[in-house]
Amino acid sequence: MTPRVYNVLFLCTGNSARSIMGEVLLGHWGKGRFHAYSAGSRPKGDVHPLTLELLRAMKLPVAGLRSKSWDEFARPDAPRMDFVFTVCDQAAAETCPVWPGQPITAHWGVPDPAAAEGTHDEKMAAFRDAFRRLDTRIKLFLALPIEKLDRLALQREARRIGTASAPKDAAS
């Protein structure tokens, strides 16, 4: 029997940094088990240059990444989502579209690295911090025995993961 592949959507407001990182990290670590997507409520139109710089430095794929609206995933012909994670406070507070199939949802809030000010190094530190937080949460998510948990347990665990902190030395 072929193992089930789960669809996961990472949402943010601008879809230029955190949600893109989530898409790439889950696509990397969950290859074969998960298909990751990202979108924004008010997409910027471009992936933030420091997001791309960090992903390249981490030897992760950047081809085909784009900032897009969550409307693409609310259409009848869109992939059916099994999980939807908001990664910024703005998207968590907004009214989200109704997702077909009632996916498991959780808020995995991460400070917005695109809002960081200062030198290139100071801004990049904010991007690395967001990356570490998402990487930690995605690895915790991947460790869940998804096939063995009922819906309520999955919901509880997905929300618990949103409170996990990241180690300080990853992605440095």
Buried (B, 14 or more C-beta within 10 A) or exposed (E): EEEEEBBBBBBBBBBBBBBBBBBBBBBBBBEEEBBBBBBBBBBBEBBBEBBBBBBEEBEBEBEEBEBBBBEBBBEEEBEEBBBBBBBBBBBBEBEBBEBBEEBBBBBBBBBBBBEBEEEEEEBBBBBBBBBBBBBBBBBBBBEBEBEEBEEEEBBBBBBEBBEEEBEEEBBE
